[in-house]
């Protein structure tokens, strides 16, 4: 065997020995999670666990494949913690990073209705000379499931049929679907509208319907569509017929009670 081949074999053996000699936890582990918080927005948390005896060198954050923030705990850079605010046309972002807690928390607060999903990548590096790097990515699907439907009943006058108003909140704006009867026949509403609530960060949608008959059960179901996905909220029900029967029972009970009192007296 030539000298050059012997040298190559020796280097490969040394590399294999070095790799196998490394402990199983000699890398930078990164976790990335997200949640929706009412009246706040989306909260993304990046946490890390460094290799034994390693120190944090840097944290880089990317949004939609573009770096927008970094954290370096060295005294000449950010120090042990970082707090910063970033603004876009669609949202405000607040970033908090702490070396002691080994995590960065990013809050994305919509200032107008979201138009697209958001991808976030967190890249964490240990100190030299190894510079062990770990990273994780996630996609925030800008969808908030529709809230439980609520029906409010009003009557223009005593002899008219009731006017039902069904409402729900969500992102994108919920679409209200009305059905009538036990078979669930779909019918069109009289009026639909929506408004963006800057406090809740949600669409508020409502729909009005006046049933032709006050005796059939009516159901409204809020639905949110995003691409090919459809999310349904808890429906609300209205059944005037059962209420009339129940009222009649109360009236009959009251009459019996009055008659009984008259006999006693």
C-alpha positions in Angstrom: 0.0 0.0 0.0 1.4 3.4 -0.9 2.2 6.1 1.7 -0.6 8.4 0.5 -3.2 5.6 0.9 -1.9 4.8 4.3 -2.3 8.5 5.3 -5.9 8.6 4.0 -6.8 5.5 5.9 -5.2 6.9 9.1 -7.2 10.2 8.8 -10.5 8.3 8.2 -9.8 6.1 11.3 -9.1 9.2 13.4 -12.3 10.9 12.2 -14.4 7.8 12.9 -12.8 7.4 16.3 -13.5 11.1 17.1 -17.2 10.9 16.0 -17.9 7.7 18.0 -16.2 9.1 21.0 -18.5 12.1 21.2 -21.3 11.8 23.8 -24.8 11.4 22.5 -25.8 14.9 23.8 -22.9 16.8 22.3 -25.1 18.9 20.0 -27.5 21.9 20.2 -31.1 20.8 20.6 -33.8 23.3 19.6 -37.5 23.3 20.2 -39.9 25.6 18.4 -43.6 25.9 19.4 -46.6 28.2 18.6 -49.9 29.1 20.1 -52.8 31.6 19.5 -53.6 33.8 22.5 -56.8 35.8 22.4 -56.4 39.6 22.2 -52.6 39.0 21.8 -51.8 37.1 18.6 -49.5 34.3 17.8 -46.8 33.5 20.3 -43.7 31.5 19.1 -41.3 30.1 21.6 -37.8 29.0 20.7 -35.9 27.1 23.4 -32.6 25.4 23.3 -30.4 22.9 25.2 -26.7 23.2 24.6 -24.1 20.5 24.9 -22.4 20.0 28.3 -19.9 22.8 29.1 -21.0 24.7 26.0 -22.1 28.4 26.0 -24.6 30.2 23.8 -22.9 32.1 21.0 -25.9 33.3 19.0 -29.6 33.0 18.1 -30.8 33.9 14.6 -34.5 34.3 13.8 -35.9 34.1 10.2 -39.3 35.0 8.9 -40.3 33.7 5.5 -36.6 32.8 4.9 -35.4 36.3 5.7 -33.4 37.0 8.9 -35.0 39.7 10.9 -33.4 39.4 14.4 -30.3 38.0 16.2 -29.3 37.6 19.8 -25.7 37.5 21.0 -25.3 37.4 24.8 -21.7 38.6 24.7 -21.2 41.9 26.7 -20.1 43.8 23.5 -23.3 42.8 21.7 -26.7 42.3 23.5 -25.7 41.2 26.9 -27.7 38.5 28.8 -31.1 39.5 27.4 -32.7 41.2 24.5 -36.0 43.0 24.1 -36.9 44.5 20.7 -40.0 45.5 18.6 -40.3 45.0 14.9 -43.1 46.3 12.7 -44.5 45.2 9.3 -47.4 46.4 7.3 -49.5 43.4 8.6 -48.4 43.0 12.2 -46.2 44.1 15.1 -43.6 41.7 16.6 -42.2 41.8 20.1 -39.1 39.7 20.7 -37.7 38.7 24.1 -34.6 36.6 24.5 -32.9 35.5 27.7 -29.7 33.5 28.0 -30.6 32.4 31.6 -33.9 30.8 30.6 -32.5 29.5 27.3 -35.4 30.7 25.2 -36.7 33.5 22.9 -40.3 34.4 22.8 -41.7 36.1 19.7 -45.2 37.7 19.8 -46.8 38.4 16.4 -49.8 40.8 16.9 -51.9 41.4 13.7 -52.8 45.0 13.0 -55.0 44.0 10.1 -56.5 40.7 8.8 -53.7 38.2 8.0 -53.3 37.5 4.3 -50.9 34.6 4.3 -49.2 31.9 6.5 -46.0 32.8 8.3 -42.9 30.6 8.4 -40.4 31.0 11.3 -37.0 29.5 11.7 -34.9 29.6 14.9 -31.1 28.8 14.6 -29.0 28.4 17.7 -25.2 28.1 17.9 -22.9 27.2 20.7 -19.5 28.9 21.3 -16.3 28.1 19.4 -14.3 26.2 18.5 -17.1 23.6 17.9 -19.9 26.1 17.1 -22.6 23.4 17.4 -25.6 24.6 15.5 -29.2 23.4 15.8 -32.3 24.8 14.1 -36.1 24.3 13.8 -38.7 25.7 11.6 -42.5 25.9 11.7 -45.3 27.4 9.7 -48.0 29.5 11.4 -51.3 28.7 9.7 -53.1 32.0 10.2 -56.4 30.4 11.1 -58.4 30.8 14.3 -61.2 28.3 14.6 -64.7 29.9 14.6 -66.2 30.5 18.0 -69.4 28.9 19.2 -72.3 30.4 17.3 -74.7 32.7 19.2 -78.3 33.3 18.2 -80.1 36.5 19.3 -83.9 36.7 18.7 -86.0 39.9 18.1 -89.5 40.6 16.9 -90.5 43.8 15.0 -94.0 43.4 16.4 -96.0 40.8 18.3 -97.6 39.3 15.3 -94.5 39.0 13.1 -92.1 36.1 12.8 -88.9 36.3 14.8 -85.7 37.8 13.3 -82.7 35.6 14.1 -79.2 37.0 14.2 -76.3 34.5 14.4 -72.8 35.6 15.1 -69.3 34.1 15.4 -65.6 35.2 15.4 -62.6 33.7 13.7 -59.8 34.1 11.1 -60.5 34.2 8.2 -64.0 35.6 8.7 -66.6 32.9 9.5 -69.3 32.2 7.0 -72.7 31.5 8.7 -74.7 28.6 7.2 -78.5 28.3 8.0 -80.5 25.1 8.0 -84.2 24.6 8.7 -86.2 21.6 9.7 -85.1 18.2 11.0 -83.6 17.3 7.6 -81.3 20.3 7.8 -82.4 22.0 4.6 -79.9 24.8 3.7 -81.5 28.2 3.1 -80.2 31.7 2.3 -79.9 34.4 4.9 -81.3 37.9 4.5 -78.2 39.8 5.4 -74.5 39.0 6.0 -71.8 41.3 7.3 -68.4 41.3 9.1 -66.0 43.6 10.8 -62.4 43.4 11.9 -62.0 43.8 15.7 -58.6 45.4 16.5 -58.8 44.3 20.2 -59.6 40.6 19.7 -57.5 40.4 16.5 -60.5 38.5 15.0 -63.2 38.9 12.4 -66.7 39.3 13.9 -69.3 37.9 11.4 -73.0 37.9 11.7 -76.0 36.8 9.6 -79.7 37.6 9.8 -82.5 35.2 8.9 -86.3 35.4 9.3 -87.9 31.9 9.2 -91.2 31.6 7.2 -92.6 29.4 9.9 -92.1 29.8 13.6 -92.7 26.1 14.3 -89.6 24.6 12.5 -86.2 24.2 14.2 -83.5 26.5 12.9 -79.7 26.0 13.1 -76.8 28.3 12.3 -73.3 26.9 11.9 -70.1 29.1 11.6 -67.5 27.9 9.1 -64.0 29.1 8.3 -62.5 28.2 4.9 -58.8 28.3 4.1 -57.8 26.8 0.8 -59.2 23.3 0.6 -59.6 23.1 4.4 -63.0 23.9 6.1 -63.3 24.4 9.9 -66.8 24.3 11.5 -67.6 25.8 14.9 -70.3 24.7 17.4 -73.7 25.5 15.9 -76.6 27.3 17.7 -80.2 26.2 17.6 -83.6 27.9 17.7 -86.9 26.1 18.1 -89.8 28.4 18.7 -92.3 25.5 18.7 -90.8 23.9 21.7 -90.8 27.2 23.5 -94.5 27.7 22.7 -95.3 24.3 24.1 -93.2 25.0 27.2 -95.0 28.4 27.7 -98.3 26.6 27.4 -97.4 24.2 30.1 -96.4 27.0 32.4 -99.8 28.8 31.7 -101.8 25.6 32.4 -99.8 25.0 35.6 -100.6 28.5 36.7 -104.3 28.1 36.0 -104.4 24.9 38.0 -102.6 26.5 40.9 -105.0 29.5 41.0 -108.0 27.1 40.9 -106.6 25.1 43.8 -106.1 28.3 45.8 -109.7 29.3 45.2 -111.0 26.0 46.5 -108.8 26.2 49.6 -110.0 29.7 50.4 
